[in-house]
């Protein structure tokens, strides 16, 4: 018994049919495109996390600068 009631032999037959339909070159291209898309998504998520962590600091600096300017007046 394999994944969800599908045996390993059935998975191999499905894989063989997919390779025959699309060919290895096209499958390789699809795999590399998918990998590049995932890598870009992960980088975007990291950039977003960095941006979110920097925003509170900017707000604190703005309020402290406003209070310093008020003290000067």
N, C-alpha and C positions, 0 to 999 in steps of 0.2 A: 504494500500500500504506500503510495507516494503522497504528494501534495494534494489535498482535497479529493482523494479517491482516484487520482491519476497516477498510474505507475510510471516507472522510469522508462519503460519501453514505449509507452504512448508519448511521453515527452520527446524521446529521441526520434520517433516517427514524425511528429509535428515539426521538430527542428529540421529534419531532412527535407520535408516538403517546403518549408520556408526558404531554405537555402536553394532548392531547385527553382522556386518561383522568382526569387530576387537576385540570386547570385551572391557570391562572397564579397565582391567588390562593393556592390551597393550596400550590403549590410555593414561593411566596414565603415563606409562613409556615414551611414546613419548613426552608427555607434560613436564615431568621433564627433559628429555634430551634436549628439545628445550629451556627450561628455563636456564639450565646450559650453553648451547652454547651462549645464549644471554648475560648471566652474564660474561662469559669469553670474549666475544667481547667488552662489555662495559669496562671491566678492561684493556684490551689491548689498547683501544682508550684513556683511561685516562693515561696509562703509556706512550703512544706515545706523548700526549700533554705535559706531564711533561718533557720528553726527549727533545722535540722541544724547550721548554721554557728555558732549561738549556744550550743548545748549544750556543746561543749568548753570554752568560756570559763566557763560556770557551774561546771563540774567543777573547773577550775583555781582559781576563786575560793573554792569550798568547801574545797578542800584547803589553800589558803593561810590561810583563816580558822581552820581547825582547828589548824594549826601555830602560829598567833599565839595562840590560846587556850591551847594546851599550854605555850607559852613564858611566859604570864602566871602559870600555876599553878606 
